[in-house]
Amino acid sequence: MINVTKTFLPPFEEYAAILKRAWDKAWITNNGELVQELESMLKEYLAVDQLLYTSNGTVVLQIALKALNITKEVITTPFSYVATTNALLWEKCSPVFVDIDPGNFCIDADKIEAAITENTQAILATHVYGLPCNVEKIGEISLKHNLKVIYDGAHAFGCIYKGKSLLSYGDISTCSFHATKLFHTVEGGCLISHYKEMNDQLFLYRSFGHLVDDYYCVGINAKNSEFHAAMGLALLPYINSIIEERKELVSVYDSYLSGHVQLPVRTIKDFTYNHSYYPIVVQSEDVLLKLKISLEAKGVNVRRYFYPSLNTLPFLPAGSNSCPISEDISKRVLCLPLYPSLKTSEVKMIAEHILSLI
Ligand SMILES: *Cc1c(COP(=O)(O)O)cnc(C)c1O
């Protein structure tokens, strides 16, 4: 069975040797040594000043909204994983969906201003598949209209835009380190901000809002454990070669499929991509469903990332805006298997099979 992704695991002995440091001290959670070490390694790798390691990539969106005092309308993308919208709804914010750019499937920055009302407080956008949102334009709009910007960077680990990590844009950027993501710690995530004051506030929110006997604010539990941090520390030395191997496989897929299926635009000036996903867009939903069933019969699991378009979720308040481009793309997009131990021959088999069916 070939799945859409296969979690990369470091050699067990390397994981165990790191974990043993926490084990021997019997200090296994609550801002332990390995968590702090992972945070400094990640700050170095991403070249950011303020980063907090957390339990996942969803609670960080909720914390970001809380820290920026967002309670009303938030302009957001309909083309992302459901966690992006869920975080807004969970925090009782009102999502206002703005359609996507048909080129790279991120929110179309040229359509944002028309959606701003007197209740708009923020923009929550996803660098979908690790492709960059129009961060310049979104930055300009946010200054002009006094809006906060949060980027859901769950797919953007290792992407570099204009000499900086893509995770260093916006007031707050988040990432997910879930086992299905490019860099993972089994479960996990992080919060990236720009000032020590904000980082201190986020630190409090991450652990119940108190430091020992001093209680400052309402908080939640978004801490992560030494077991999880150990996975990150063991995996980080491999991340550049993981990205390289993915890049090779992507070029094999491209050599078969480009020109035959629609691919998102990945060549962007001043941008280094992480090759975290390989989405293709086919002619119609019918073709997609046929393709999916036929690939599954050959033991290949593909996934409908991202479907449905989030503005059509059944639990949204009535009257959510329509987003024709996102609704169309999400019905026709499929992510193909992509992970370091995938063989070139398997990529060829999958690509040839697709070509024979479309
Ligand atoms: C995976 C993902 C999340 C959620 O991350 P978890 O760590 O699983 O909570 C949020 N946003 C996007 C875009 C994702 O792909």
The ligand as an SDF file (V2000), in Angstrom:
LIG
                    3D

 15 15  0  0  0  0  0  0  0  0999 V2000
   -2.5230   20.1010    9.7420 C   0  0  0  0  0  0  0  0  0  0  0  0
   -3.0570   21.4570    9.6810 C   0  0  0  0  0  0  0  0  0  0  0  0
   -3.4800   22.1480   10.8270 C   0  0  0  0  0  0  0  0  0  0  0  0
   -3.6330   21.4840   12.1540 C   0  0  0  0  0  0  0  0  0  0  0  0
   -2.4950   20.9920   12.6970 O   0  0  0  0  0  0  0  0  0  0  0  0
   -2.5580   19.9440   13.8930 P   0  0  0  0  0  0  0  0  0  0  0  0
   -1.1490   19.9400   14.3940 O   0  0  0  0  0  0  0  0  0  0  0  0
   -2.9660   18.6250   13.3170 O   0  0  0  0  0  0  0  0  0  0  0  0
   -3.5230   20.4410   14.8980 O   0  0  0  0  0  0  0  0  0  0  0  0
   -3.8640   23.4700   10.7050 C   0  0  0  0  0  0  0  0  0  0  0  0
   -3.8690   24.0850    9.5110 N   0  0  0  0  0  0  0  0  0  0  0  0
   -3.5010   23.4570    8.3810 C   0  0  0  0  0  0  0  0  0  0  0  0
   -3.5080   24.2170    7.0980 C   0  0  0  0  0  0  0  0  0  0  0  0
   -3.1110   22.1100    8.4160 C   0  0  0  0  0  0  0  0  0  0  0  0
   -2.7830   21.4810    7.2900 O   0  0  0  0  0  0  0  0  0  0  0  0
  1  2  1  0
  2  3  1  0
  2 14  2  0
  3  4  1  0
  3 10  2  0
  4  5  1  0
  5  6  1  0
  6  7  2  0
  6  8  1  0
  6  9  1  0
 10 11  1  0
 11 12  2  0
 12 13  1  0
 12 14  1  0
 14 15  1  0
M  END
$$$$
